[in-house]
């Protein structure tokens, strides 16, 4: 499938930091610069492209003057936003560390991923904070967040909080235009790995602005990229770019440990797809520890082709339901797919709590109401 000149030049810009040279002529033919800029924004890679071009002396001057100024303005706006998000992250982590009983908070994605993948908190755009906590700390975390001025997306009593943490669904807090997404595991659906005993114990530390925070190991950060990219249908280049740069800038990745963790979490297929897409679009060299036979299985090849074609067509806003169907297909085992499907079908989300309010010992009724509410929503979409 052929790709547009705008998309092709976008890929050239993303490869620049690794390859060192840009295949670019002063008057790149057939490029619609407005479409090119829109692609940067839609695919979430405007900052990476701008930083790459400004570091290549011959690259940025060859762009039209108006485009250069627009990119520069958007970059500075993003930098201001990133500073605010990083500051809020440090306040949050410090508050949890100095509480009566320390609450371990592990941020991932966002500023931490920018530092791990690009060695620079400004080298990526992010609007939300994603944090990982132990399910046993959720009720106390909830109380501390409200004291910090954050509002829960759906206020809930302590009895509901216990249910919610046990089920492992994400939870959201907001303060002005800062959103904090709380996770109890880095994978969606059923927990194949005990987060508290595995991810927490194999973490690392990284400096965000002037404060050291705990974070995921490089291996689990890479898996988190693949999991989130699959969840969203790999419909944006930002996931592929994050993955490629994380590998390029971290030669010490423990691939054998990563493969072992991916297999335990039933996401090895997701890892193979992410690596295959990064190889196709950005030229990432596949590691020797990933067997070529695994990358070229019929399942990986077929799913990668679907994701690849969607990217080339520019299907940035893919229908959510179709992305979920593909996500289930990427789970490694039949039993894993079944567990994932049951989790999606029966375990309530925040939207279910907003639709029907049930508290205390009656909370299990949501397991029966959830399928009914899903049918109602699907019917409304059809009509």
CORWOHU-V446590 format. One record per backbone hydrogen bond with DSSP energy under -1.0 kcal/mol. NH is the residue of the N-H (numbers start at 1). CO is the residue of the C=O. E is the energy in kcal/mol with one decimal. If there is no record, write none. Layout:
BEGIN
NH CO E
NH CO E
END
This chain:
BEGIN
8 4 -2.4
9 5 -2.4
10 6 -1.9
11 7 -2.1
12 8 -2.0
13 9 -2.1
14 10 -1.8
15 11 -1.8
19 15 -2.8
20 16 -3.1
24 22 -2.0
36 32 -2.3
37 33 -2.4
38 34 -2.2
39 35 -2.1
40 36 -1.9
41 37 -1.8
42 38 -2.8
43 39 -2.6
44 41 -1.1
45 40 -2.1
49 45 -2.4
50 46 -2.6
51 47 -2.8
52 48 -2.2
53 49 -2.6
54 50 -2.5
55 51 -1.2
59 56 -2.1
60 53 -1.1
60 56 -1.0
62 59 -1.2
63 60 -1.4
68 64 -2.4
69 65 -2.2
70 66 -2.1
71 67 -2.6
72 68 -2.4
73 69 -2.4
74 70 -2.4
75 71 -2.4
76 72 -2.2
77 73 -2.1
78 74 -2.2
79 75 -2.4
80 76 -2.1
81 77 -2.1
82 78 -3.0
83 79 -2.2
84 80 -1.8
85 81 -2.4
86 82 -2.9
87 83 -2.3
88 84 -2.3
89 85 -2.2
90 86 -2.3
91 87 -2.2
92 88 -2.4
93 89 -2.8
94 90 -2.5
95 91 -2.4
96 92 -2.1
97 93 -2.0
98 94 -1.8
103 96 -2.2
106 132 -2.5
108 130 -2.5
113 109 -1.9
114 110 -1.9
115 111 -1.9
116 112 -2.4
117 113 -3.1
118 114 -2.1
119 115 -1.1
120 114 -1.3
123 120 -1.5
129 179 -2.9
131 181 -2.6
132 106 -2.1
133 183 -2.3
137 134 -2.0
138 135 -1.0
141 137 -2.7
142 138 -2.9
143 139 -1.8
144 140 -2.3
145 141 -2.4
146 142 -1.9
147 143 -1.7
148 144 -1.5
149 146 -1.2
150 145 -2.4
151 174 -3.4
153 172 -2.9
161 157 -2.1
162 158 -1.9
163 159 -1.4
164 160 -2.9
165 161 -2.7
166 162 -2.0
167 163 -2.1
168 164 -1.4
171 182 -1.9
173 180 -2.2
174 151 -2.3
175 178 -2.5
178 175 -2.1
180 173 -3.2
181 129 -3.3
182 171 -3.8
183 131 -2.8
195 193 -1.0
198 194 -1.7
200 195 -1.9
202 198 -1.3
203 200 -1.1
204 215 -2.7
206 213 -2.5
208 211 -3.0
211 208 -2.1
213 206 -2.9
215 204 -2.7
221 217 -2.4
222 218 -2.2
223 219 -1.8
224 220 -2.4
225 221 -1.9
226 222 -1.9
227 223 -2.6
228 224 -2.6
229 225 -2.8
230 226 -2.1
231 227 -2.2
232 228 -1.8
233 230 -1.7
234 229 -3.7
238 43 -1.2
241 237 -2.9
242 238 -2.6
243 239 -2.2
244 240 -2.5
245 241 -2.6
246 242 -2.1
247 243 -1.7
248 244 -2.8
249 245 -2.5
250 247 -1.0
253 250 -1.3
255 253 -1.4
258 254 -2.3
259 255 -2.8
260 256 -2.0
261 257 -2.4
262 258 -2.6
263 259 -2.2
264 260 -2.0
265 261 -2.1
267 262 -2.7
271 267 -2.0
272 268 -2.4
273 269 -2.4
274 270 -2.5
275 271 -2.3
276 272 -2.4
277 273 -2.6
278 274 -2.1
279 275 -2.1
280 276 -2.2
281 277 -2.7
282 278 -1.8
284 278 -1.7
290 287 -1.2
295 291 -1.7
296 292 -1.9
297 294 -1.0
301 297 -2.6
302 298 -2.4
303 299 -2.4
304 300 -2.5
305 301 -1.9
306 302 -1.7
307 303 -2.4
308 304 -2.9
309 305 -2.6
310 306 -2.1
311 307 -2.0
312 308 -2.4
313 309 -2.2
315 310 -2.9
316 314 -2.6
323 319 -1.6
324 320 -1.9
325 321 -1.9
326 322 -2.0
327 323 -2.1
328 324 -2.1
329 325 -1.6
330 326 -1.2
331 328 -1.0
332 266 -1.8
337 333 -2.4
338 334 -2.3
339 335 -2.5
340 336 -2.4
341 337 -2.7
342 338 -2.6
343 339 -2.4
344 340 -2.5
345 341 -2.4
346 342 -2.5
347 343 -1.9
353 349 -1.5
354 350 -2.1
355 351 -1.6
356 352 -2.4
362 359 -1.3
363 360 -1.8
365 362 -2.2
366 363 -2.4
367 364 -1.6
368 365 -1.3
369 365 -1.9
370 366 -2.8
373 369 -2.6
374 370 -2.2
375 371 -2.0
376 372 -2.0
377 373 -2.2
378 374 -2.4
379 375 -2.3
380 376 -2.1
381 377 -1.8
382 378 -1.8
383 379 -1.9
END
